[in-house]
Amino acid sequence: MKISTQLMFERGSSQMSSVQSKVAQTQVQLAQGKQVINASDAPDQASTIQRMKSILSRQESYQSSLNTVKNRLIGEESALQSVSDLLVRAKEVAVQGANDTLSAGDRKALAIEMKALRDQMLSLANTQDTNGNFMFAGSRVKQAAFAENSSGVPIYQGDQTRMNVRVGEQRSIPVNRTGTDAFVPVARKDTDGTSVGVGFFKVMDDLVAGLINSKGPDIRRGVGELDNLQLGVSLAQAQIGTNLNVVDQQTAVLEDTTLNLKTTLSSIEDLDYASAITKMNQQMLSLEAAQSSFAKMSQLNLFNFIN
């Protein structure tokens, strides 16, 4: 079999090009700190990396949703705590007004304070979040939860829709609260003994009217109904506290999941610099050997053999 000088040259050149290509690939890996530079280099590994990044992106989205829910819950909790404090003061004023020793003038003075407390509670019921959405309006977040009707009585104009936001692969958390969940109506017995629902602020208005008109039965009824209003607010606060605990627990789960995913992704995607440098040194030695061998082979010809 004849081996031409041209064939030897082409083989030597091809071997050097191959080694040079490997050295260049390792240099790019070292520069970028990644194992896979192009998807074609390792299709299966590249696919796994992309899938892991997609999962991580979802986890970040869930975390963002959790932060939004938590901020809203904290806003609701703060508003309802203020309402609870106002109800405590309203109860004190009502109990004082029910004292038979007070004059009509004294009760009118108490009515002024009671009306101010009622107005503060109405303002809190129409609290908005940082995005300008009304917290207690259900899904109708762009309009005030409570507004006065033609008679001057605040009525609920939100809806009963409860919206959930996904915060995990299999977990959702409510993101809104209706006004009737927080400002719960009370049951009042009518003159014929039947029970009728009376709105939160109608109770306050009737109590104010009872103080203005010095009507003892209305004032005493209002004292008892204030306890029911306080109970409704307390239950709403308890639910908010429960939801905040769920948010904290889910946040911890997401943090653990994200850490595990990042660790796994790093092992698949990030370059082991020590191994890569060792590999590059070996490739450089191979390249130097190939270049030296090619240089010697390129000097061989028939005349050298004859000599």
Residue pairs with C-beta under 8 A, 6 or more apart in sequence:
5 300
5 301
8 297
8 300
9 297
9 298
12 290
12 293
12 294
12 297
12 298
13 294
15 290
15 294
16 287
16 290
16 291
16 294
19 283
19 286
19 287
19 290
20 287
22 283
23 280
23 283
23 284
23 287
25 37
25 41
26 276
26 279
26 280
26 283
27 280
28 37
29 35
29 37
29 271
29 276
30 271
30 273
30 276
30 277
30 280
32 271
33 270
33 271
33 273
34 269
34 270
34 271
35 42
35 45
35 268
35 269
35 270
35 271
36 42
36 45
36 46
36 49
36 269
38 46
39 46
39 47
45 268
48 268
49 265
49 268
49 269
52 261
52 264
52 265
52 268
52 269
53 265
55 261
56 258
56 261
56 262
56 265
58 169
59 254
59 257
59 258
59 261
60 258
62 166
62 167
62 168
62 254
63 251
63 254
63 258
65 165
65 166
65 167
66 167
66 173
66 247
66 250
66 251
66 254
68 165
68 175
69 165
69 167
69 173
69 175
69 243
69 247
70 244
70 247
70 251
71 129
71 130
72 129
72 135
72 175
72 176
73 240
73 243
73 244
73 247
74 244
75 127
75 129
75 130
75 135
76 127
76 135
76 136
76 177
76 182
76 236
76 240
77 237
77 240
77 241
77 244
79 124
79 125
79 127
79 135
79 136
80 124
80 182
80 233
80 236
80 237
80 240
81 237
82 120
82 124
83 121
83 124
83 125
83 182
83 183
83 233
84 230
84 233
84 234
84 237
86 117
86 120
86 121
86 124
87 121
87 226
87 229
87 230
87 233
88 230
89 117
90 114
90 117
90 118
90 204
90 207
90 226
91 223
91 226
91 227
91 230
93 110
93 113
93 114
93 117
94 114
94 207
94 211
94 219
94 222
94 223
94 226
95 223
96 102
96 110
97 107
97 110
97 111
97 114
97 210
97 211
97 219
98 216
98 219
98 220
98 223
100 216
102 110
104 214
107 211
107 212
107 214
107 219
108 211
108 212
108 214
110 211
111 208
111 211
111 212
114 204
114 207
114 208
114 211
115 208
117 204
118 201
118 204
118 205
118 208
121 200
121 201
121 204
122 146
122 154
122 201
125 136
125 145
125 146
125 154
125 179
125 182
125 183
125 200
125 201
126 134
126 136
126 144
126 145
126 146
127 134
127 135
127 136
128 134
128 135
129 135
133 141
133 142
134 140
134 141
134 142
134 143
134 144
134 145
134 158
135 145
135 176
135 177
136 145
136 146
136 158
136 177
136 178
136 179
136 181
136 182
136 183
137 143
137 144
137 145
137 157
137 158
137 159
137 178
137 179
138 145
138 158
138 159
138 160
138 161
138 162
138 176
138 178
138 179
139 158
139 159
139 161
139 163
139 176
140 157
140 158
140 159
141 176
143 157
143 158
144 157
145 156
145 157
145 158
145 179
146 154
146 155
146 156
146 157
146 179
146 183
146 201
147 154
147 155
147 157
148 154
148 155
149 155
152 205
153 199
153 201
153 202
153 205
154 199
154 201
155 199
156 179
156 180
156 183
156 199
158 178
158 179
159 178
160 178
160 180
161 176
161 178
162 174
162 176
162 177
162 178
163 174
163 175
163 176
164 172
164 173
164 174
164 175
165 172
165 173
165 174
165 175
166 172
167 173
167 247
167 250
167 254
168 250
168 253
168 254
171 250
173 243
173 246
173 247
173 250
174 243
177 236
177 240
181 236
181 239
182 232
182 233
182 236
183 199
183 200
183 201
183 229
183 232
183 233
184 200
184 228
184 229
184 231
184 232
184 233
184 235
184 236
185 197
185 198
185 199
185 200
186 197
186 198
186 200
186 203
186 225
186 228
186 229
186 232
187 195
187 196
187 197
187 198
187 228
188 195
188 196
188 197
188 198
188 221
188 225
189 195
189 196
190 196
198 206
198 225
200 229
200 232
203 222
203 225
203 226
203 229
206 218
206 221
206 222
207 218
207 219
207 222
207 225
207 226
209 215
209 218
210 216
210 217
210 218
210 219
210 221
210 222
211 219
